[in-house]
Amino acid sequence: MTTTVAFIGLGVMGYPMAGHLAKAGLTVRVWNRSREKSTQWASEYSGSACETIASAVQGADMVMTCVGADKDLTEVFEGPAGIIANAPAGAILIDHTTASAGIAEQLAESAKARQQAFIDAPVSGGQQGAENGALTIMCGGSEASFEAAKPVMEHYARAINLMGPAGSGQKTKMVNQIAIAGLVQGLSEALHFAEQANLDARKVVDVISKGAAQSWQMENRSDTMIDGKFEHGFAVDWMRKDLGICLEEARKVNASLPVAALVDQFYADVQAMGGNRWDTSSLIQRLRKFR
């Protein structure tokens, strides 16, 4: 039998993710707040654009969501017109939004009451990873629902792991963002120092990338950082949203995040410079401005 999937939210991530499912031969129905986007998707892929969430999810085996934040999840999942009220019993609801662990736990309970399974499954890899089908997905939910959903998610992922019960995927994504914040700031300071010391920054990267300083950020972003080009990934506005979630959760679990809190304020400076939509490597531009 062909798996029927509803995909809710066709932003820069959801659009290609849903496309991978269609190319894999699944029956895909899509819904987006902007009707034009879902119509455009349906003209490009084999699938159908739905006018309502209810019509998209009725009879679906799985429902994927990729929206903006907690409030958007509440809007699409809850209420008489939402996913939980209209998806069938036995459906697996998979949320790829980066959101709070609290909303994941809440939606898991609401889904359970309707005999549905819920998996919080935030992703890492950015737009490029979504387009290439090479995302990393960190999941929270039951083992049974995870094993059932994993073959479907594999169509747009290179790594998928179950991290624990509902909320665990979101908490793992927080760990990811905390680590990235420190790495990008460190790389920004290193490249800024190289420039101020009149070194050839590219030669410096070529040398130090062979040793312990090497990282994904260095390999994939150092050239564009040196060139002052910041149109290659996750936007500053989105990173600040994520770091806000991290800092709020840190207060709940009594974790100390001094570097993440500081880098969050550095990103606020980038926003004040007009860099809201620059990618996260734009921290170096702040150093260049304030040197």
C-alpha positions, 0 to 999 in steps of 0.5 A, spaced: 500 500 500 502 507 498 503 511 504 499 517 504 502 523 507 500 530 509 505 536 509 503 542 513 508 548 512 512 549 505 517 554 507 524 553 505 525 547 509 518 544 508 517 545 500 523 541 498 522 536 504 515 534 501 518 534 494 522 528 496 516 524 499 513 525 492 519 523 488 519 517 492 512 515 490 508 517 496 501 520 496 502 527 498 497 532 500 500 539 502 497 545 505 500 552 506 498 558 509 499 562 503 495 558 498 500 560 492 505 556 495 501 550 495 499 551 488 506 552 486 508 546 489 503 541 486 505 544 479 512 542 480 511 535 484 506 529 483 501 531 489 495 535 491 494 542 494 489 542 499 485 548 501 484 546 508 488 543 514 482 538 515 482 536 507 489 535 507 490 530 513 483 526 513 485 519 512 493 520 512 497 515 515 502 520 517 502 528 517 508 532 517 509 539 519 514 544 519 512 551 521 515 557 525 514 557 532 510 554 538 504 559 536 504 556 529 504 549 532 498 551 536 494 554 530 495 548 526 494 542 531 489 544 535 482 546 535 476 543 531 479 545 524 486 543 526 490 536 525 489 532 531 481 533 530 481 531 523 487 526 522 484 519 523 486 514 529 492 511 528 496 516 524 503 518 526 504 526 527 511 528 526 513 535 527 519 538 524 519 545 527 524 547 532 520 549 538 520 548 545 520 542 549 513 544 552 509 544 546 512 538 544 509 534 550 503 538 550 501 536 543 503 529 544 498 528 550 493 531 545 494 526 540 494 520 545 487 522 547 485 521 539 489 515 539 494 518 534 502 518 535 506 524 536 514 525 534 517 531 535 523 531 530 526 538 529 532 538 523 539 540 522 542 541 516 538 548 513 535 549 506 541 546 503 540 539 507 533 539 505 534 540 498 539 535 498 535 530 502 541 530 507 538 532 514 539 530 521 533 529 525 533 528 532 526 525 535 522 524 541 516 519 541 515 512 542 519 507 539 514 504 535 512 510 532 519 512 531 520 505 527 514 506 523 516 513 521 523 512 520 523 509 513 518 515 510 523 521 514 529 517 510 527 520 504 530 527 506 535 525 511 542 522 512 541 521 519 535 520 524 535 518 531 530 517 537 533 521 543 527 519 548 520 520 549 516 526 547 520 533 548 527 529 547 528 531 540 527 539 541 532 538 547 537 535 543 536 540 537 537 546 543 544 542 544 545 543 537 544 550 537 548 552 543 554 548 540 553 552 533 553 559 537 559 558 540 563 555 534 561 560 529 563 566 534 569 562 535 570 562 528 568 569 527 573 571 532 579 567 529 578 570 522 577 577 524 584 576 528 587 573 522 585 579 518 587 584 523 594 581 523 595 582 516 595 574 514 592 571 508 585 568 511 584 563 506 591 560 507 590 560 515 584 556 514 588 551 509 593 550 515 589 550 521 583 546 518 588 540 517 588 540 525 584 540 531 580 547 529 577 544 523 569 544 523 563 544 519 563 551 519 570 552 517 569 548 512 563 550 509 563 558 511 570 560 512 570 563 504 563 566 504 565 569 511 572 572 508 568 575 502 562 578 507 557 574 503 551 571 508 546 568 504 548 561 505 544 558 510 540 559 517 538 566 518 539 570 524 532 572 526 531 564 526 537 563 530 535 568 535 528 565 536 532 558 537 537 561 542 531 564 546 528 557 546 535 554 549 535 560 554 528 559 557 529 551 557 536 552 561 532 556 566 527 550 567 533 545 568 538 549 571 543 549 566 548 555 565 549 558 558 553 564 559 556 563 552 550 562 548 547 568 552 552 572 550 552 570 542 545 571 542 546 578 544 551 579 539 546 576 534 541 582 536 547 587 534 547 584 527 540 585 527 541 592 529 545 592 523 540 590 518 542 583 518 536 579 520 536 575 514 543 574 513 546 567 515 549 565 522 556 566 520 555 574 519 557 574 526 564 576 523 561 582 520 559 585 527 567 584 529 569 588 523 564 594 524 565 594 532 573 593 531 
